[in-house]
Amino acid sequence: MKVFCIEPISKKLEEELVSKINLKTKPLGALGRLEEIALQAGLVQNTLTPELKNPYVVVFAGDHGIVSEGVSSYPQEVTFQMVMNFLNGGAAINVFCSQNAIGIKVVDAGVNYNFPKGLNIIDSKMGMGTKSFLQGPAMSRTQAEECIERGAAIVHELFKNGCNVIGFGEMGIGNTSSASALMSLLCTLPVELCVGKGAGLDEEGVRNKVRIINESIDRNGRSDSPLQILADFGGFEIAQMCGAMLQAAENKMLILVDGFISTSGFLVAHRINPAILDYAIFCHESGEQGHAKMLKYLNVRPLVNLDMRLGEGTGAAIVYPLIKSAVNFLNGMASFQSAGVSHKKIVSANA
């Protein structure tokens, strides 16, 4: 498998960036979290004048064999039907990307459907969906490795075409079951604390989902290897998204992390190379109950909480204007000196 060379971000310019932020025509800290994002963008790009170029959301789609065990209230064919909706411009992610001038790429990572030729879709199909992880591993370790490499290649192509900020979304009926299993094993939490309603299960459905995931973990075991955990319980779309995130960090791109499913892919990527955390902005806290615990495990704060639980990368697309605002104030807002405005002196604590 490809070894990703992800460098921790350089702090060389941190003092200058903080000074630039503090000397804008505002009280210290008055722009709150926007100041944190501005600092992060400057450090990731190693410049006092960061830019957001050619933003994209990449939506990875794949089917899950675990659906055959009754973990979802929706039939599997919804996956390919929603992919067609993406391609026809009718989904929420299309609306939000359009309004915010974000490009969108849709990837068939392993949908149980043969799409007609000529569609604007990236063919990265690893198979017609994963196997049921109640019966054994969802995929082979070799397939997991290839998924990571394929996801990486997709992002690297966007990077070569000028993209430096990228969000990730997903579509796959049954993928909250995969994400819950990954979360339980990677965060060492009981399955009961990781499982939510997914696409709309009732309480009995949630209890059944917990039982099936627990039985699956008992059958497949608890590996210490993040790659093996991914192979045992992941989806083709989650695995390709994991590789895509690792490549984005290697390329020093800003990574916009969406909700529960996307963060499960990030958990695997983080276990493979913890330096990826420097490049990530966690866009929102999903309404899926496990997501808050994922974020707590990573010790990160999401930018917003809108009780969204849609996936598709919608949280990343909605939050992008906030990130753009952070970069724009850093580059465009006057300083006290340039504006001729008197300001409060910054006194050292040791003075």
N, C-alpha and C positions, 0 to 999 in steps of 0.2 A: 504493500500500500504506500501511496505517496506520503512522504514525511513533510509536514508543513513547517516552514521556518518563520515563526511569528515572533517578532521582536517586541518586548515590552516597550511601550511608548517612551520616547526620550523626554526627560523633564528639563532639558536644557533651557527651553524658553519659558518655563513656568513662571518665573519671577517677573519677566517682562510682560507676559500675557495678563497676569493678575494685576500688575500696575496699570496696564492699558485699560482693563475693565474697570478698575477702581477710579480712574481719573476721567471717566465719561461724566457727562453733565447729569448726575443723579446722586442721590445718597448712596453710601456704601451698601452693597447687597440689595439694592432696591429692585433689581430685576430678577431676584430669586434664582430659581432653577435655570433660567435662561443664561445666567452668568456661568453656571456649571457646564452647560452644553457648549457655550462659546469657548471656554477653557479647554474642554475635551477635544473639540474640533481643531483648535489651534495646536494642541499637543499631538494629536493623531497625524496631522498634516505637517507638523514641525514648522509652523509659520505663524507670524502675527496677523496675517490676513488670509484666513482659510476661505475656501470656496466650496460650494456644493455644485457638482457638475453631473449633468446627465443622469438624474436619479431614476432608479428602477425598483419595482417590486417584482420578484420572481415567485410565481405560484407553482408549487410542486404538487402533482396529483398522483394518487395511487390507491389501490384497493387492498383490503385486509381479509385474510381467510378467517379471522376470528369472528367475523360477522355471521358465519354459519352457526355459531354457538349461541346466537340470540342476544348479543350485547347491544344491539342498536335498534331504535324504533323506526329507522328508515331502511328501505331495501338497498342492496348494493348498487343497483343501476343508477341511483341518484348521483353517484360519483361522476360517471361519464356524462350524465345529463347536465350537471352543474359545470363541468368542463366546457361543454358546448355553449352554455350560457356565458361563460367567461369569453369564449372566442367570438360570440355574437355581441359582446359589449353590454350585456344586460344585468350583470351582477353588481353587488355593492362595491366590490373592489374596482370595477371598471369606472363607476361613478366617481369614487373618491380619487382615483389616480388621474382621471380626466380633469377634475376641477383643480387639482394641484400640480398639473403638468408633470406627472410622473409616468415614465414608460412602464409597460407591463409585459412580462413574458410568461407564458403558460407552458409547463413541462409535463409531458406524460412520462412519469417515472415508473408506472406499473399499474395502469388502469385496466380493468377487466373488460376491455372493449377495443376493437380495432378501428381507429379513427380513419375516415376517408383521407386520401392523399390530397394535398393542396391546401390544407388548413394551416393557419398561422400558429402552429404548435411545435415545440421542440420535442422530437422523438428521442426519449432517453429510456424507453421501456425495458425494464429488467425482467418482466414476466407479466402474466395476467393476474397480478395481485400476489400477496404473500400467502403462505400456508397458515392454517390455524395454529397459533402457538399453544393451544390446549393439547394438541396432538404431537407437538414437537417444536423445534425451532421455526420461527417465521421465515427465515431465509438462512442460507449457508453463510459462513464467515467470508468466503470468497465473494459471494454476492454483496455482502455489506461493504467490503473493501472496494469493489467495483462501483457501487453506488456513490461512495465518498469521492472517488476519482471523477465520476461523471458529473456530479454536482460542482466540483471544483472547476472542471473544464468550462462549464456553462458560465460561471461567474468570471473566470479569467477572460473569456471572450468579451463580456460586457466591459470589463476593466480596460481591455485593449482598445475599446471603442470610446473611451473617455469617461466612463461611469466611476464616481468615487464615493457614492452613498447609495446603499442598497438595503431594501427590506425584503423579508421573506414571508410567504404565505403558503397555505396548503389546502388541499381538498382530498378527503378520503373517508367514506363512511366506515366507522369502526376505529378511526385513528385516535379517539380519546382513550380507548382501551389500551392501545399501544403506549400512548403517552403516560397513562397512569402506571403501567407496569414499569416503564423506564424510570419514572419519577420515584416510585417506591424503592427500586433497587439502587439508584444513584444517590438519592437523598437519605437512604436508610430509614424510611418511614413506613408505617403499616399501610397496606393497600386501602383500608377504609378511609384514611385521611387523604388519599390521592384521587379517589374516584368521585366524579360528579355526574350530572344528568346527561352530559354529552349533547346529542341533538334532540333531547326532550324525553328522557326516560322518566317513568314514575318511580315511586319509592321501591316497589317490588323489583322493577327493572334494575335499579341501582344495586340492590342487594344481590341480585343474580350476577351482575357484572363483577362485583367484588368477589363473589364465590369463584367465578370462572378464572379471574386473574390470580387469585390465591392458589387455586389448583394448578394453574399453568406454571407458576413459579415453583411450586413443589415438584412438578414434573421436570422442568428444564434446569432447575438449580439456580444458585446465586453466584454467578461468576464475579471475579474481581476485575475482569477486563471490560472496559467500556465498549470495545468493539464486539466482544462476544455477547454482552447484554443487548446491544443494538441488533445483532443477528438473531438472537433468541426472541426478542419481543417487538422489534421496530417494524416500521413500514418502509417500503421502497422510497416513498416521498420524504419521510423523516430522515432516512439515511442519506439521501442525496442533498437534502437541505443542510444536514450536518457538514458534509464536505464543502458545500457552497459557502457556509459561514467561515469555515477554517481558511478557505482560499481568500475570502474577502479580507480577513485579518492579515494574512500574509501579504496581501496587496495594499495594506494600510488604508482600507476603505472604512467608512463609518457603517456599522451594521445596525439596522433598525430591527429590533426583536419584537415580534408581535405577541400573541397570546399563549395559551396553554400548550398547544401542539408545537408551535415554533420554539418555545422555551424548552420543551423536552429534547428537541434536536440540539439546542444550544447546550443543554446539560451534558450531552454526550461529547460535543465538541470541546467544552470546557474541561471535561475529564481527560480528553486526549491532549489538549494544550491549554493550560490555565491562562496563558498570556492573552487569549482571545478576549478576555473580559475588558481589557483596556479600550477595545474598539467598539464596544456594544452600547447602544442606547436602548433601554427597556421602555417601550412606548406606552403601554397601558397595563393595568391589572385586569385580567379577564374575570368575568363572572363565574367561570368554572372554578369550583371550590379549591382545587389543588394549586392553582396558579399563584396565589398569595404565598403559599408555603414554598413553592419553587423560588420565588423572588427572595424570600427570607433566607433560604439556604444559600443563595448566591450573594447575599448581603447587598442587594441593589434596591433602588427605589424607582418605580415606574413614574412616568411623567404625568399620566392622568388615570382616573378610574371612572369610566362611563358605564359600568355594568355591561359592557359588550362581551359577547361570547360567540362570535360568528366565525372567526378564523379568516382565511383567504388573504391575510396581510392587511385587513381593513384598519386595524389599530395603528400600524406603521404608516399607512397612507394618510390617516386623519391627523396624526401628530407631526407629520413632516413640516407643515407650516410653522410650528413652534421652533423646530430646529433651524429652519430658514430664518426666522426672526432673530434667533440667537446669533447666528453668523452675521446677519445684516446689521444688528446694532453694534457688533464689534468693529465692523468695517466702516459703517456709515455715520454713527453717532458722534457728535462733536465732543472733544475733551473740554474741560474747564478752561485750559489755556487757549485752545483755538477759538473758543466761543467768547473769550473775555469775561467769563463768569467767575466770581469769587467762590471759593469753596472751603469747606471745613478742613483744617489741617489734619493730616494723618499722623498721629503721635505714636512713637514706638512705646511698647509696654515697659521698656527699660529706661525710658527717658526720665 
